[in-house]
């Protein structure tokens, strides 16, 4: 089971989403982080579970949140490229890939 490694830009995505959700409702940011952790755990357990959205890039949804985890599977790790809202312009994560 390869571990997840996050690009710094993906960490920024997470921080931004957490801040927005926390500002909306106290504790909602924590629920977002828990949903993210569940999705990343699934990715680590079975990286091929989710479909490709671009060559070599897969996207896993977050339960109860409109975000996707964009990642690439390598032999020794899962590289998290972005954690973005599903309506965001795909060019944002595509340039990171």
The first five atom37 places (N, CA, C, CB, O) and aatype in JSON, in Angstrom:
{
  "aatype": [20, 20, 20, 20, 20, 20, 20, 20, 20, 20, 20, 20, 20, 20, 20, 20, 20, 20, 20, 20, 20, 20, 20, 20, 20, 20, 20, 20, 20, 20, 20, 20, 20, 20, 20, 20, 20, 20, 20, 20, 20, 20, 20, 20, 20, 20, 20, 20, 20, 20, 20, 20, 20, 20, 20, 20, 20, 20, 20, 20, 20, 20, 20, 20, 20, 20, 20, 20, 20, 20, 20, 20, 20, 20, 20, 20, 20, 20, 20, 20, 20, 20, 20, 20, 20, 20, 20, 20, 20, 20, 20, 20, 20, 20, 20, 20, 20],
  "atom_mask": [
    [1, 1, 1, 1, 1],
    [1, 1, 1, 1, 1],
    [1, 1, 1, 1, 1],
    [1, 1, 1, 1, 1],
    [1, 1, 1, 1, 1],
    [1, 1, 1, 1, 1],
    [1, 1, 1, 1, 1],
    [1, 1, 1, 1, 1],
    [1, 1, 1, 1, 1],
    [1, 1, 1, 1, 1],
    [1, 1, 1, 1, 1],
    [1, 1, 1, 1, 1],
    [1, 1, 1, 1, 1],
    [1, 1, 1, 1, 1],
    [1, 1, 1, 1, 1],
    [1, 1, 1, 1, 1],
    [1, 1, 1, 1, 1],
    [1, 1, 1, 1, 1],
    [1, 1, 1, 1, 1],
    [1, 1, 1, 1, 1],
    [1, 1, 1, 1, 1],
    [1, 1, 1, 1, 1],
    [1, 1, 1, 1, 1],
    [1, 1, 1, 1, 1],
    [1, 1, 1, 1, 1],
    [1, 1, 1, 1, 1],
    [1, 1, 1, 1, 1],
    [1, 1, 1, 1, 1],
    [1, 1, 1, 1, 1],
    [1, 1, 1, 1, 1],
    [1, 1, 1, 1, 1],
    [1, 1, 1, 1, 1],
    [1, 1, 1, 1, 1],
    [1, 1, 1, 1, 1],
    [1, 1, 1, 1, 1],
    [1, 1, 1, 1, 1],
    [1, 1, 1, 1, 1],
    [1, 1, 1, 1, 1],
    [1, 1, 1, 1, 1],
    [1, 1, 1, 1, 1],
    [1, 1, 1, 1, 1],
    [1, 1, 1, 1, 1],
    [1, 1, 1, 1, 1],
    [1, 1, 1, 1, 1],
    [1, 1, 1, 1, 1],
    [1, 1, 1, 1, 1],
    [1, 1, 1, 1, 1],
    [1, 1, 1, 1, 1],
    [1, 1, 1, 1, 1],
    [1, 1, 1, 1, 1],
    [1, 1, 1, 1, 1],
    [1, 1, 1, 1, 1],
    [1, 1, 1, 1, 1],
    [1, 1, 1, 1, 1],
    [1, 1, 1, 1, 1],
    [1, 1, 1, 1, 1],
    [1, 1, 1, 1, 1],
    [1, 1, 1, 1, 1],
    [1, 1, 1, 1, 1],
    [1, 1, 1, 1, 1],
    [1, 1, 1, 1, 1],
    [1, 1, 1, 1, 1],
    [1, 1, 1, 1, 1],
    [1, 1, 1, 1, 1],
    [1, 1, 1, 1, 1],
    [1, 1, 1, 1, 1],
    [1, 1, 1, 1, 1],
    [1, 1, 1, 1, 1],
    [1, 1, 1, 1, 1],
    [1, 1, 1, 1, 1],
    [1, 1, 1, 1, 1],
    [1, 1, 1, 1, 1],
    [1, 1, 1, 1, 1],
    [1, 1, 1, 1, 1],
    [1, 1, 1, 1, 1],
    [1, 1, 1, 1, 1],
    [1, 1, 1, 1, 1],
    [1, 1, 1, 1, 1],
    [1, 1, 1, 1, 1],
    [1, 1, 1, 1, 1],
    [1, 1, 1, 1, 1],
    [1, 1, 1, 1, 1],
    [1, 1, 1, 1, 1],
    [1, 1, 1, 1, 1],
    [1, 1, 1, 1, 1],
    [1, 1, 1, 1, 1],
    [1, 1, 1, 1, 1],
    [1, 1, 1, 1, 1],
    [1, 1, 1, 1, 1],
    [1, 1, 1, 1, 1],
    [1, 1, 1, 1, 1],
    [1, 1, 1, 1, 1],
    [1, 1, 1, 1, 1],
    [1, 1, 1, 1, 1],
    [1, 1, 1, 1, 1],
    [1, 1, 1, 1, 1],
    [1, 1, 1, 1, 1]
  ],
  "atom_positions": [
    [[0.85, -1.18, 0.0], [0.0, 0.0, 0.0], [0.89, 1.24, 0.0], [-0.97, 0.0, 1.23], [1.54, 1.54, 1.0]],
    [[0.93, 1.97, -1.14], [1.78, 3.15, -1.21], [1.22, 4.31, -0.4], [1.96, 3.58, -2.66], [0.01, 4.55, -0.41]],
    [[2.08, 5.04, 0.31], [1.59, 6.18, 1.09], [1.28, 7.38, 0.2], [2.64, 6.57, 2.15], [1.8, 7.51, -0.91]],
    [[0.42, 8.25, 0.7], [0.09, 9.48, -0.02], [1.11, 10.56, 0.31], [-1.34, 9.95, 0.33], [1.47, 10.77, 1.47]],
    [[1.55, 11.25, -0.73], [2.43, 12.39, -0.6], [1.72, 13.56, -1.3], [3.87, 12.11, -1.23], [1.21, 13.4, -2.41]],
    [[1.7, 14.71, -0.65], [0.96, 15.86, -1.16], [1.9, 16.9, -1.76], [0.13, 16.49, -0.04], [2.91, 17.26, -1.16]],
    [[1.55, 17.38, -2.96], [2.24, 18.56, -3.49], [1.93, 19.73, -2.57], [1.8, 18.86, -4.97], [0.86, 19.78, -1.97]],
    [[2.85, 20.69, -2.45], [2.56, 21.87, -1.62], [1.28, 22.6, -2.06], [3.73, 22.84, -1.67], [0.54, 23.12, -1.22]],
    [[1.02, 22.62, -3.36], [-0.19, 23.27, -3.87], [-1.44, 22.52, -3.4], [-0.16, 23.34, -5.41], [-2.47, 23.15, -3.16]],
    [[-1.36, 21.21, -3.28], [-2.5, 20.42, -2.78], [-2.74, 20.76, -1.31], [-2.25, 18.9, -2.95], [-3.89, 20.87, -0.88]],
    [[-1.68, 20.92, -0.54], [-1.82, 21.33, 0.87], [-2.5, 22.7, 0.95], [-0.42, 21.37, 1.58], [-3.34, 22.93, 1.82]],
    [[-2.12, 23.6, 0.03], [-2.75, 24.93, -0.02], [-4.24, 24.8, -0.32], [-2.07, 25.82, -1.09], [-5.07, 25.49, 0.28]],
    [[-4.59, 23.9, -1.26], [-6.0, 23.66, -1.58], [-6.77, 23.24, -0.33], [-6.14, 22.58, -2.69], [-7.86, 23.73, -0.06]],
    [[-6.18, 22.31, 0.42], [-6.81, 21.78, 1.63], [-6.99, 22.87, 2.67], [-5.98, 20.63, 2.21], [-8.06, 23.0, 3.27]],
    [[-5.94, 23.66, 2.88], [-6.02, 24.76, 3.86], [-7.1, 25.76, 3.47], [-4.66, 25.48, 3.96], [-7.86, 26.22, 4.33]],
    [[-7.18, 26.09, 2.19], [-8.17, 27.05, 1.72], [-9.59, 26.52, 1.93], [-7.94, 27.39, 0.24], [-10.47, 27.24, 2.41]],
    [[-9.82, 25.27, 1.55], [-11.15, 24.68, 1.7], [-11.52, 24.58, 3.18], [-11.21, 23.28, 1.04], [-12.65, 24.89, 3.57]],
    [[-10.57, 24.16, 4.02], [-10.82, 24.06, 5.45], [-11.25, 25.41, 6.01], [-9.56, 23.55, 6.19], [-12.24, 25.49, 6.74]],
    [[-10.52, 26.46, 5.67], [-10.81, 27.81, 6.16], [-12.2, 28.26, 5.73], [-9.76, 28.8, 5.66], [-12.95, 28.83, 6.52]],
    [[-12.55, 28.0, 4.46], [-13.87, 28.4, 3.95], [-14.99, 27.65, 4.68], [-13.96, 28.15, 2.44], [-15.99, 28.25, 5.06]],
    [[-14.82, 26.34, 4.87], [-15.85, 25.56, 5.55], [-15.96, 25.95, 7.02], [-15.54, 24.07, 5.42], [-17.06, 26.04, 7.55]],
    [[-14.83, 26.19, 7.68], [-14.85, 26.59, 9.09], [-15.54, 27.93, 9.25], [-13.41, 26.65, 9.67], [-16.27, 28.15, 10.22]],
    [[-15.33, 28.85, 8.29], [-15.97, 30.17, 8.36], [-17.47, 30.05, 8.16], [-15.37, 31.11, 7.3], [-18.24, 30.83, 8.72]],
    [[-17.88, 29.07, 7.37], [-19.31, 28.87, 7.11], [-20.02, 28.31, 8.33], [-19.5, 27.93, 5.92], [-21.11, 28.76, 8.69]],
    [[-19.39, 27.32, 8.98], [-20.0, 26.68, 10.15], [-18.9, 26.04, 10.97], [-21.08, 25.63, 9.73], [-18.14, 25.21, 10.46]],
    [[-18.82, 26.42, 12.22], [-17.81, 25.87, 13.11], [-17.9, 24.34, 13.13], [-17.96, 26.44, 14.53], [-18.96, 23.78, 13.39]],
    [[-16.79, 23.67, 12.86], [-16.76, 22.2, 12.83], [-16.88, 21.62, 11.44], [-17.84, 21.66, 13.69], [-16.53, 20.46, 11.22]],
    [[-17.39, 22.41, 10.49], [-17.54, 21.91, 9.12], [-16.18, 21.66, 8.47], [-18.35, 22.9, 8.27], [-16.03, 20.72, 7.68]],
    [[-15.22, 22.48, 8.8], [-13.87, 22.27, 8.28], [-13.29, 20.95, 8.77], [-12.95, 23.42, 8.7], [-12.6, 20.25, 8.03]],
    [[-13.57, 20.62, 10.03], [-13.1, 19.35, 10.58], [-13.76, 18.17, 9.86], [-13.38, 19.28, 12.09], [-13.12, 17.14, 9.63]],
    [[-15.03, 18.31, 9.53], [-15.73, 17.25, 8.79], [-15.15, 17.1, 7.38], [-17.24, 17.54, 8.71], [-15.06, 16.0, 6.85]],
    [[-14.77, 18.23, 6.79], [-14.11, 18.19, 5.48], [-12.8, 17.4, 5.58], [-13.84, 19.63, 4.95], [-12.53, 16.54, 4.74]],
    [[-12.0, 17.69, 6.59], [-10.72, 16.98, 6.76], [-10.94, 15.49, 6.99], [-9.92, 17.58, 7.93], [-10.16, 14.67, 6.51]],
    [[-11.98, 15.13, 7.73], [-12.28, 13.72, 7.97], [-12.68, 13.02, 6.67], [-13.41, 13.58, 9.03], [-12.27, 11.9, 6.41]],
    [[-13.5, 13.7, 5.85], [-13.89, 13.13, 4.56], [-12.68, 12.97, 3.65], [-14.96, 14.01, 3.87], [-12.56, 11.98, 2.92]],
    [[-11.79, 13.94, 3.69], [-10.55, 13.87, 2.9], [-9.71, 12.68, 3.36], [-9.74, 15.18, 3.03], [-9.19, 11.93, 2.53]],
    [[-9.57, 12.51, 4.66], [-8.78, 11.4, 5.18], [-9.36, 10.06, 4.75], [-8.7, 11.47, 6.71], [-8.61, 9.14, 4.43]],
    [[-10.69, 9.93, 4.75], [-11.33, 8.68, 4.31], [-11.03, 8.41, 2.84], [-12.85, 8.74, 4.53], [-10.7, 7.29, 2.47]],
    [[-11.14, 9.44, 1.99], [-10.88, 9.26, 0.56], [-9.42, 8.9, 0.31], [-11.24, 10.53, -0.22], [-9.13, 8.02, -0.5]],
    [[-8.52, 9.58, 0.99], [-7.09, 9.3, 0.8], [-6.76, 7.89, 1.29], [-6.22, 10.35, 1.54], [-5.92, 7.21, 0.69]],
    [[-7.39, 7.45, 2.35], [-7.18, 6.09, 2.84], [-7.62, 5.07, 1.8], [-7.95, 5.88, 4.15], [-6.93, 4.07, 1.57]],
    [[-8.77, 5.31, 1.16], [-9.23, 4.43, 0.08], [-8.24, 4.42, -1.08], [-10.61, 4.87, -0.41], [-7.95, 3.36, -1.64]],
    [[-7.73, 5.59, -1.42], [-6.75, 5.7, -2.51], [-5.5, 4.9, -2.16], [-6.39, 7.18, -2.78], [-4.99, 4.16, -3.0]],
    [[-5.02, 5.04, -0.94], [-3.81, 4.32, -0.53], [-4.03, 2.8, -0.56], [-3.38, 4.77, 0.88], [-3.13, 2.05, -0.92]],
    [[-5.22, 2.38, -0.17], [-5.54, 0.96, -0.14], [-5.68, 0.37, -1.54], [-6.83, 0.73, 0.65], [-5.21, -0.73, -1.82]],
    [[-6.32, 1.13, -2.43], [-6.54, 0.65, -3.79], [-6.45, 1.83, -4.76], [-7.92, -0.06, -3.91], [-7.48, 2.41, -5.11]],
    [[-5.26, 2.19, -5.2], [-5.09, 3.36, -6.06], [-5.84, 3.28, -7.4], [-3.64, 3.57, -6.33], [-6.12, 4.32, -8.01]],
    [[-6.16, 2.08, -7.86], [-6.85, 1.93, -9.14], [-8.37, 1.96, -9.01], [-6.42, 0.64, -9.8], [-9.08, 1.79, -10.0]],
    [[-8.87, 2.18, -7.8], [-10.31, 2.17, -7.55], [-11.05, 3.25, -8.33], [-10.57, 2.33, -6.08], [-12.18, 3.02, -8.77]],
    [[-10.45, 4.4, -8.49], [-11.12, 5.53, -9.11], [-10.64, 5.72, -10.54], [-10.89, 6.81, -8.3], [-9.51, 5.38, -10.88]],
    [[-11.51, 6.27, -11.38], [-11.24, 6.39, -12.8], [-10.26, 7.5, -13.15], [-12.5, 6.61, -13.53], [-10.05, 8.45, -12.4]],
    [[-9.68, 7.33, -14.33], [-8.76, 8.34, -14.87], [-9.55, 9.52, -15.42], [-7.85, 7.73, -15.96], [-10.58, 9.34, -16.08]],
    [[-9.06, 10.72, -15.15], [-9.66, 11.93, -15.7], [-8.74, 12.56, -16.73], [-9.98, 12.94, -14.58], [-9.13, 13.46, -17.47]],
    [[-7.51, 12.07, -16.77], [-6.49, 12.45, -17.75], [-5.49, 11.3, -17.73], [-5.8, 13.87, -17.4], [-5.47, 10.52, -16.78]],
    [[-4.66, 11.18, -18.75], [-3.72, 10.06, -18.76], [-2.86, 10.02, -17.49], [-2.81, 10.15, -19.99], [-2.1, 10.95, -17.21]],
    [[-2.99, 8.93, -16.73], [-2.21, 8.75, -15.5], [-2.72, 9.48, -14.28], [-0.83, 9.17, -15.75], [-2.15, 9.33, -13.2]],
    [[-3.77, 10.27, -14.42], [-4.33, 11.06, -13.31], [-5.72, 10.53, -13.0], [-4.37, 12.59, -13.66], [-6.56, 10.39, -13.89]],
    [[-5.96, 10.25, -11.72], [-7.25, 9.77, -11.26], [-7.88, 10.78, -10.31], [-7.11, 8.39, -10.56], [-7.19, 11.65, -9.77]],
    [[-9.19, 10.67, -10.11], [-9.9, 11.59, -9.22], [-10.83, 10.81, -8.32], [-10.69, 12.65, -10.03], [-11.63, 9.99, -8.78]],
    [[-10.72, 11.06, -7.03], [-11.57, 10.41, -6.03], [-12.46, 11.47, -5.38], [-10.71, 9.67, -4.95], [-11.97, 12.52, -4.97]],
    [[-13.76, 11.21, -5.29], [-14.65, 12.18, -4.66], [-14.56, 12.12, -3.14], [-16.1, 11.94, -5.1], [-14.17, 11.11, -2.56]],
    [[-14.92, 13.23, -2.51], [-15.06, 13.28, -1.05], [-16.52, 13.08, -0.72], [-14.52, 14.63, -0.47], [-17.4, 13.69, -1.33]],
    [[-16.78, 12.22, 0.24], [-18.15, 11.95, 0.64], [-18.74, 13.19, 1.33], [-18.23, 10.72, 1.58], [-18.15, 13.74, 2.26]],
    [[-19.9, 13.61, 0.84], [-20.67, 14.74, 1.38], [-20.04, 16.11, 1.13], [-20.85, 14.55, 2.86], [-20.51, 17.11, 1.67]],
    [[-18.99, 16.16, 0.33], [-18.38, 17.44, -0.04], [-18.15, 17.43, -1.55], [-17.04, 17.69, 0.74], [-17.86, 16.38, -2.12]],
    [[-18.28, 18.59, -2.2], [-18.17, 18.64, -3.66], [-16.72, 18.76, -4.17], [-18.98, 19.81, -4.19], [-16.46, 19.42, -5.18]],
    [[-15.8, 18.13, -3.46], [-14.39, 18.19, -3.84], [-13.9, 16.86, -4.37], [-13.55, 18.62, -2.65], [-14.47, 15.81, -4.08]],
    [[-12.84, 16.92, -5.15], [-12.19, 15.74, -5.7], [-10.73, 15.75, -5.32], [-12.37, 15.66, -7.23], [-10.1, 16.81, -5.25]],
    [[-10.18, 14.57, -5.08], [-8.75, 14.42, -4.84], [-8.15, 13.94, -6.16], [-8.45, 13.41, -3.65], [-8.44, 12.83, -6.61]],
    [[-7.31, 14.75, -6.75], [-6.63, 14.38, -8.01], [-5.27, 13.81, -7.64], [-6.48, 15.62, -8.98], [-4.52, 14.42, -6.88]],
    [[-4.97, 12.64, -8.18], [-3.72, 11.97, -7.79], [-3.15, 11.14, -8.92], [-3.96, 11.09, -6.57], [-3.82, 10.8, -9.89]],
    [[-1.87, 10.82, -8.74], [-1.15, 9.96, -9.67], [-0.54, 8.83, -8.85], [-0.06, 10.75, -10.47], [0.05, 9.07, -7.8]],
    [[-0.68, 7.63, -9.34], [-0.1, 6.48, -8.66], [1.29, 6.22, -9.24], [-1.0, 5.23, -8.8], [1.46, 6.07, -10.45]],
    [[2.26, 6.16, -8.37], [3.62, 5.77, -8.71], [3.9, 4.48, -7.96], [4.66, 6.89, -8.36], [3.17, 4.16, -7.02]],
    [[4.94, 3.72, -8.34], [5.2, 2.44, -7.66], [5.39, 2.56, -6.15], [6.42, 1.82, -8.26], [5.01, 1.65, -5.41]],
    [[5.97, 3.67, -5.67], [6.29, 3.8, -4.25], [5.44, 4.79, -3.49], [7.7, 4.19, -4.11], [5.59, 4.94, -2.28]],
    [[4.53, 5.47, -4.18], [3.71, 6.48, -3.51], [2.49, 6.83, -4.34], [4.53, 7.75, -3.23], [2.41, 6.5, -5.52]],
    [[1.55, 7.49, -3.69], [0.42, 8.11, -4.37], [0.67, 9.61, -4.24], [-0.99, 7.67, -3.74], [0.75, 10.14, -3.13]],
    [[0.79, 10.29, -5.37], [1.06, 11.72, -5.36], [-0.25, 12.48, -5.5], [2.04, 12.11, -6.5], [-0.9, 12.43, -6.54]],
    [[-0.64, 13.19, -4.43], [-1.85, 14.01, -4.46], [-1.48, 15.34, -5.11], [-2.45, 14.23, -3.0], [-0.67, 16.11, -4.59]],
    [[-2.09, 15.58, -6.25], [-1.79, 16.77, -7.06], [-2.64, 17.95, -6.65], [-2.0, 16.47, -8.54], [-2.17, 19.09, -6.61]],
    [[-3.9, 17.67, -6.34], [-4.83, 18.76, -6.02], [-6.02, 18.21, -5.25], [-5.29, 19.49, -7.3], [-6.36, 17.04, -5.35]],
    [[-6.65, 19.08, -4.48], [-7.93, 18.81, -3.84], [-8.79, 20.02, -4.18], [-7.8, 18.57, -2.25], [-8.69, 21.07, -3.56]],
    [[-9.64, 19.83, -5.19], [-10.38, 20.98, -5.74], [-11.88, 20.72, -5.77], [-9.88, 21.29, -7.15], [-12.32, 19.57, -5.82]],
    [[-12.64, 21.8, -5.74], [-14.09, 21.73, -5.9], [-14.37, 21.18, -7.3], [-14.77, 23.13, -5.7], [-13.66, 21.51, -8.25]],
    [[-15.38, 20.35, -7.43], [-15.71, 19.73, -8.7], [-16.04, 20.71, -9.81], [-16.85, 18.82, -8.52], [-15.94, 20.36, -10.99]],
    [[-16.43, 21.92, -9.47], [-16.77, 22.93, -10.49], [-15.58, 23.82, -10.87], [-17.91, 23.81, -9.98], [-15.69, 24.65, -11.77]],
    [[-14.45, 23.63, -10.2], [-13.28, 24.45, -10.52], [-12.78, 24.14, -11.93], [-12.15, 24.22, -9.5], [-12.99, 23.05, -12.45]],
    [[-12.13, 25.11, -12.51], [-11.53, 24.95, -13.83], [-10.46, 23.85, -13.76], [-10.9, 26.29, -14.33], [-9.54, 23.95, -12.94]],
    [[-10.57, 22.8, -14.58], [-9.59, 21.71, -14.53], [-8.17, 22.17, -14.87], [-10.02, 20.61, -15.48], [-7.21, 21.48, -14.54]],
    [[-8.03, 23.29, -15.51], [-6.69, 23.78, -15.83], [-5.85, 24.01, -14.58], [-6.77, 25.08, -16.64], [-4.62, 23.94, -14.63]],
    [[-6.51, 24.27, -13.45], [-5.8, 24.51, -12.19], [-4.98, 23.29, -11.8], [-6.78, 24.88, -11.06], [-3.8, 23.41, -11.47]],
    [[-5.59, 22.11, -11.82], [-4.84, 20.91, -11.44], [-4.05, 20.33, -12.61], [-5.79, 19.86, -10.89], [-3.04, 19.66, -12.39]],
    [[-4.48, 20.58, -13.83], [-3.78, 20.02, -14.98], [-2.36, 20.55, -15.13], [-4.56, 20.3, -16.24], [-1.47, 19.82, -15.55]],
    [[-2.15, 21.81, -14.79], [-0.8, 22.36, -14.9], [0.13, 21.75, -13.84], [-0.83, 23.89, -14.75], [1.35, 21.72, -14.03]],
    [[-0.43, 21.27, -12.76], [0.39, 20.62, -11.71], [0.78, 19.2, -12.09], [-0.38, 20.59, -10.37], [1.81, 18.68, -11.65]],
    [[-0.05, 18.58, -12.92], [0.2, 17.19, -13.3], [1.41, 17.1, -14.2], [-1.03, 16.58, -14.0], [1.78, 16.01, -14.63]]
  ]
}
